[in-house]
Amino acid sequence: MRAALRKPPSKAGDRVFLGLSTASAWVILLILAGVLVFLLVKAAPAIAANWADSSQLQDRTAGNTAGWNSFWPYVGPLLFGTVWSSLIALVMGTPVAIGIALFISHYSPRPLAGVLGYLVDLLAAVPSIVFGLWGVFVMRDFLKPFSTFLNSYLGWIPLFGGDLSVGGATILAGAVVLAVMILPIITAISREIFLQTPSLNEEAALALGATKWEMIRMAVLPYARSGIVSATLLGLGRALGETMAIAIIVSPKLIYSFQLLTDNNPGTIAANIALQFSGSNELQRDALIGTGLMLFLVSFAVNFAARWIISQTAPGGRRRRRKARTA
Amino acid sequence: MSKRIEATDLNVYYGDFLAVEGVNIEIEPRTVTAFIGPSGCGKSTFLRTLNRMHEVIPGARVTGEVLLDGDNLYAPGVDPVLVRRQVGMVFQRPNPFPTMSIRDNVLAGVKLNGGRMSKSDQDDLVERSLRGANLWNEVKDRLDRPGSSLSGGQQQRLCIARAVAVQPDVILMDEPCSALDPISTLAIEDLIEELKKEYTIVIVTHNMQQATRVSDKTAFFNIAGTGKPGHLIEYDDTSVIFSNPKVKATEDYVSGRFG
């Protein structure tokens, strides 16, 4: 046998590296499974408990579980508040995010595009408590004139009706801050997909005499449609789990309400856990963990849907953007 | 409609790089003119200056003039969007809009810039354009299918129908058959013969047999070396270029001695 075909002297390095990377991959699954098991085990007593007869759950000096006769009516308003505030944030944030992404990918000069992209990524690095404080001290006051206007002139629309908040601790203020927090992820993903639009499609539109906006409508947006949907869903996933924006800007209550401008606002699951955890007794904490389980399931479903849409119509499977030009 | 093209002292730059230098050419209406030459010689770049499509690349600009029946395409205040409505283009690869039906692809150009048409006018235009592109009989029963469901050659004829539908004066073709099989190529070449009756046609091709088959006049472009600008070396009747060229470089190229 020739020397070149013999086994190389040592493959220990390969084996160690293979072992390490495989183990790292399994750790992710273990952590995820561990979190789910923790949530299930801890939440089970509170979900199964007879709330009406439980002295711990009906303790009015601690927590906020008193007055509810089972877990489901307790978690209901919180789930509603979580989804509602996230949807408002999406409605406000998505168009702006797509606008920024289109500006970066198709309108701005290249150096500016680089700087803007970097700034948007920086936005993602701002701690959420900082956004929360900004919301409390700046956004609340900033929104007051708009809220007053909407409430007095458009108050007949249920969304803007009700008793106007004096302090500005409205779900609108919370959702505006949430919208800012989900901007970076929606912008980053949309921008990538806009940049991948085949230049052949763009040139086809331009050669027919399309203006820039017409070219974007004919070539870029149809190509990026599924990407925009999944970027939005990922943004929704992030908004669902945000804690601080709602916890410190809004004064949440366990209610269902669609009114944007009042002091009576539904809370979100994450905010409710953060606000109630330290003052709760043991079974109440289990109930909070139960609400956390619900949030875990909703977030998981939303992220799963987003990934599924991406995998169904991923632009990666199509032709990549070609910049080459032959003479 | 068909218009005469006249380029004078045209230089094309990408940033500071001079890509094509000093092109002077006159192209008569209702003729087919072929641009030939080795890769990188600037023939596609020059073609794109005839409808200002080179401006899609950041930093690209020209000096000199291109006149379309006497109107300078580069005069101040001329909108490239309007230039491209008069000078249509067909690309190397068929590029129908993937999410649009065959019918919507044909109508894409006329719906731009706020254009409106009645349903029956649209139907007429779709049929006329597809017949003009020799595609009507193959697709008339499936106009609502996506354009991407067609074969490559059919897609390219759909792109020609799309370009014809906006009734341009000139049609530019940038190696329109380079991604097609010989049968589809023949169909496009037959189509070019037809289109010549109504349009001024300029075609870039790497296939010299194709140039001899379809064109009335041929322009040979060449570069002295990498990094040097491309030049128009010789422009004459196609028969002269291929049988009795005046310049040695042209003869070397068409006889296959280089390039």
Interface residues (C-beta under 8 A of the other chain):
Chain A: P109 R110 P198 S199 L200 N201 E202 E203 A204 A205 L206 A207 L208 G209 A210 T211 E214 M218 A219 P222 Y223 R225 R325 T326 A327
Chain B: G37 S39 G40 C41 G42 K43 S44 T45 N51 M53 V56 I57 P58 V81 L82 R84 R85 G88 M89 F91 Q92 R93 N95 P96 F97 P98 T99 M100 A108 G109 L112 N113 C159 R162 A163 V166 E175 G230
